[in-house]
């Protein structure tokens, strides 16, 4: 596994330290290694790309969790066996659809001429504005992450004995308190796992902001794509990739530590 996982990362790291020379593909192998590509990323104009990536990804994955948990809870606790099989099959079936097809379906549905175009107006957002583009990106990302989140949480909820909920209510706890303090708290590791999967997919997505971002919303992945494919600036694209990976890993470990600390405090 080491050549498959670490090999490409090490090659990417090495490429990010090469000087870039215009008019050629890749970095200058004869030049001395440099941190100039990372210094370029520190420029203020790059901050927008990182902020849009992490902000929109957080909104999309958060909404996917908010919608996916009740969906998974209904499938596991409320739905009859035939309905449960039908709903799980539907969630799995959506994963077989092309991402491009799903994104264009969202655009046709919620776009200016779509049957649900009033959704953006209901939120006070103009379809052709930057906020409208951000809304389309959020909906596009949710369309792809919601099935993953729901399927992950279905497995989590199936491992929780429903008698624990019944015991809490028999001791006088109201249903809403049982749901939040028993069911949700016991599902917290699964919720964290589903959230990390959804967030990782969102912030690394290239297709959704490219197709429905309309130039207003661009992720770091779009910038990396442009560096590699359009201007052949391999060192710059590699530096962006390494920086994005380091920030993402640090963010995930920080979130993991925060959730674990909250869970331990709640358990006390």
ABEGO torsion letter per residue (X at the ends): XAAAAAAAAAAAAAAAABBBBBGBBEBBAABBBBAAAAAAAABAAAAAAAAAAAAAAAAAAAAAAAAAAAAAAAAAAABBAAAAAAAAAAAAAAAABBAAAAAAAAAAAABAABAAAAAAAAAGBBAABAAAAAAAAAAAAAAAAAAAAAAAAAAAAAABBAAAAAAAAAAGBBAAAAAAAAAAAAAAAAAAAAAAAAAAAAAABAAAAAAAAGGABBBAAAAAAAAAAAAGBAAAAAAAAAAAAAAAAAAAAAAAAAAAAAAAAAAX
